[in-house]
Amino acid sequence: MKDPFLAILPRIDVHGETSDTVIYLVSDFINDNLIMGNKKLVIIHGIGEGILKKAINSYFKKDKRVCKIYGDIFNQGITIIELK
């Protein structure tokens, strides 16, 4: 079962990026969506070895623009970020 509301959320796919690059890409994506007024975003990082997921979670948990960060129980390859 998939969450139908995830399909309409803004998303960025960071497959194949390095853990350093992904921080800049996601940060710019957050800035763009704050300007547009979006409060919930989907980051598609894939499952793999979990390197991108760990980088995203560790960096953006400290980000003042982020209210909440969590995964999807139906898809381990994405992270959902809620903005303030």
Contacts in CASP RR format, 6 or more apart in sequence:
PFRMAT RR
TARGET T0000
AUTHOR 0000-0000-0000
METHOD contacts of the structure
MODEL  1
MKDPFLAILPRIDVHGETSDTVIYLVSDFINDNLIMGNKKLVIIHGIGEG
ILKKAINSYFKKDKRVCKIYGDIFNQGITIIELK
1 74 0 8 1.000
2 74 0 8 1.000
2 75 0 8 1.000
3 72 0 8 1.000
3 74 0 8 1.000
6 42 0 8 1.000
6 72 0 8 1.000
6 78 0 8 1.000
6 80 0 8 1.000
9 38 0 8 1.000
9 40 0 8 1.000
9 41 0 8 1.000
9 42 0 8 1.000
9 80 0 8 1.000
10 29 0 8 1.000
10 33 0 8 1.000
10 36 0 8 1.000
10 38 0 8 1.000
10 41 0 8 1.000
10 42 0 8 1.000
11 41 0 8 1.000
11 42 0 8 1.000
11 43 0 8 1.000
11 44 0 8 1.000
12 25 0 8 1.000
12 26 0 8 1.000
12 29 0 8 1.000
12 41 0 8 1.000
12 42 0 8 1.000
12 43 0 8 1.000
12 44 0 8 1.000
13 44 0 8 1.000
14 22 0 8 1.000
14 25 0 8 1.000
14 26 0 8 1.000
14 43 0 8 1.000
14 44 0 8 1.000
14 45 0 8 1.000
14 52 0 8 1.000
15 44 0 8 1.000
15 45 0 8 1.000
15 46 0 8 1.000
16 52 0 8 1.000
17 25 0 8 1.000
17 52 0 8 1.000
19 51 0 8 1.000
19 52 0 8 1.000
19 54 0 8 1.000
19 55 0 8 1.000
22 45 0 8 1.000
22 52 0 8 1.000
22 55 0 8 1.000
22 56 0 8 1.000
23 55 0 8 1.000
23 56 0 8 1.000
23 59 0 8 1.000
26 43 0 8 1.000
26 56 0 8 1.000
26 60 0 8 1.000
26 81 0 8 1.000
27 63 0 8 1.000
29 41 0 8 1.000
29 43 0 8 1.000
30 41 0 8 1.000
30 60 0 8 1.000
30 63 0 8 1.000
30 65 0 8 1.000
30 66 0 8 1.000
30 81 0 8 1.000
30 83 0 8 1.000
33 41 0 8 1.000
33 83 0 8 1.000
34 65 0 8 1.000
34 83 0 8 1.000
38 83 0 8 1.000
39 82 0 8 1.000
39 83 0 8 1.000
40 80 0 8 1.000
40 81 0 8 1.000
40 82 0 8 1.000
40 83 0 8 1.000
41 80 0 8 1.000
41 81 0 8 1.000
41 82 0 8 1.000
41 83 0 8 1.000
42 78 0 8 1.000
42 79 0 8 1.000
42 80 0 8 1.000
42 81 0 8 1.000
43 56 0 8 1.000
43 78 0 8 1.000
43 79 0 8 1.000
43 80 0 8 1.000
43 81 0 8 1.000
44 77 0 8 1.000
44 78 0 8 1.000
45 52 0 8 1.000
45 53 0 8 1.000
45 56 0 8 1.000
45 77 0 8 1.000
45 78 0 8 1.000
45 79 0 8 1.000
46 52 0 8 1.000
46 53 0 8 1.000
46 76 0 8 1.000
46 77 0 8 1.000
46 78 0 8 1.000
47 76 0 8 1.000
47 77 0 8 1.000
53 77 0 8 1.000
53 79 0 8 1.000
56 69 0 8 1.000
56 79 0 8 1.000
57 69 0 8 1.000
57 79 0 8 1.000
60 66 0 8 1.000
60 69 0 8 1.000
60 81 0 8 1.000
61 69 0 8 1.000
64 84 0 8 1.000
65 83 0 8 1.000
65 84 0 8 1.000
66 81 0 8 1.000
66 82 0 8 1.000
66 83 0 8 1.000
66 84 0 8 1.000
67 82 0 8 1.000
67 83 0 8 1.000
67 84 0 8 1.000
68 81 0 8 1.000
68 82 0 8 1.000
69 79 0 8 1.000
69 80 0 8 1.000
69 81 0 8 1.000
69 82 0 8 1.000
70 79 0 8 1.000
70 80 0 8 1.000
71 78 0 8 1.000
71 79 0 8 1.000
71 80 0 8 1.000
72 78 0 8 1.000
72 80 0 8 1.000
END
